Amino acid sequence: MIPIAKPLIGEEEKRAVVEVLESGQLAQGPKVDEFEERFAALCGVNHAIATSSGTTALMTALLAHRIGLGDEVITTPFTFIAAANSVLFTGAKPVFADIDEDSYNIDPDLIEKKVTKHTKAILPVHLYGYPCDMDRIMDIAQRHGLIVIEDACQAHGASIQGKRVGSFGTGCFSFYPSKNMTTAEGGMITTNDDEIAERARLIRNHGQTQLYHHESTGYNFRMTELQAALGLVQLEKLTEWTRKRIENAAYLTERLRNVVTPRVREGFVHVYHQYTVRVKWDRDQALHQLAEEGVGARVYYPLPVHRQPFYRQLGFSDSLPVSERISEEVLSLPVHPALTQGELDKIVSEVSRL
Ligand SMILES: *Cc1c(COP(=O)(O)O)cnc(C)c1O
């Protein structure tokens, strides 16, 4: 089976982790500092704050911006559940704006209609590694005095006109094994705002300013030295892996005729966390047939967030027709950097036969 994702762990990663184990410094320390510095440089921001996961990065970013009870955060319904759940965990309410069918990202035209006097932030998700229309989102945010928190958990290194995602608003990244780079579990917040960075560091570590001196509430959302050591090695390889993802995607797009392939706007760099197409026939049948032939296709995501049982129980009853339709048509094909030429050709031939 050609897997949909494959974490690439080499000798360098193993050596780096063993070195940390032998050093005796296992919890957050100098490796985390170094990883934060390098990741900030990748995104072109002043600060990066490492966390235990993408989800805790999102929660910490929201809390650092003082989002909580009574606030509304406008976000996309077509994504992994973590973004909306993070909003719920702060006590605030996620408000869903439907997506644009070309990009699968939140539709800027629909954001403004959802702004109320309770709206505090916009939380766009760069789905599949494709940047949201940040110029328009930042413009809306500025006009209404809203905070922007970017869920860039799938979009390490993606950019618009050379400006990296995670540098428009406050960025949140994930290093889960299936992501474009991994630390096993792990996350990162990126920001140019000194005060947000400071508050995020406190929230991540029990609100502690000096040992056993606590200035605010906080949690333990820290990253370990083992994770940071892994991340430092992976970060070195990210540029090459991204180049390969883009090359694989271009190869598929040139050859696939019977599906709707991803669209990329001028000046936008898509980093293809997923290569997602739309099929016009029975998707379950397509998935079944591809699996039989050894192509590990997957659906991200089969049920929009507002339609999840838990969200229905909470009373979310919006009709978001684009998300609802698209969630029934999308299919992601393997695009990861470890694909061989033979595997790419097999994906093309099996999809063409659907
Ligand atoms: C992976 C992911 C998250 C959560 O990251 P974890 O590290 O798994 O907690 C959040 N949002 C999106 C869009 C993701 O893909």
The ligand as a Tripos MOL2 file, in Angstrom:
@<TRIPOS>MOLECULE
LIG
   15    15     1     0     0
SMALL
NO_CHARGES

@<TRIPOS>ATOM
      1 C1         -2.9340   18.5570   13.1150 C.3       1 LIG1
      2 C2         -3.8160   19.7380   13.1730 C.ar      1 LIG1
      3 C3         -4.1280   20.3700   14.3820 C.ar      1 LIG1
      4 C4         -3.7520   19.8280   15.7220 C.3       1 LIG1
      5 O1         -2.4150   19.5520   15.8880 O.3       1 LIG1
      6 P1         -1.9740   18.4340   16.9670 P.3       1 LIG1
      7 O2         -0.4870   18.5870   16.9930 O.co2     1 LIG1
      8 O3         -2.4170   17.1170   16.4420 O.co2     1 LIG1
      9 O4         -2.5980   18.7820   18.2660 O.co2     1 LIG1
     10 C5         -4.8860   21.5230   14.3390 C.ar      1 LIG1
     11 N1         -5.3450   22.0160   13.1880 N.ar      1 LIG1
     12 C6         -5.0910   21.4300   12.0060 C.ar      1 LIG1
     13 C7         -5.6200   22.0380   10.7530 C.3       1 LIG1
     14 C8         -4.3300   20.2650   11.9630 C.ar      1 LIG1
     15 O5         -4.0990   19.6720   10.7880 O.3       1 LIG1
@<TRIPOS>BOND
     1     1     2 1
     2     2     3 ar
     3     2    14 ar
     4     3     4 1
     5     3    10 ar
     6     4     5 1
     7     5     6 1
     8     6     7 2
     9     6     8 1
    10     6     9 1
    11    10    11 ar
    12    11    12 ar
    13    12    13 1
    14    12    14 ar
    15    14    15 1
@<TRIPOS>SUBSTRUCTURE
     1 LIG1         1 GROUP 0 **** ****
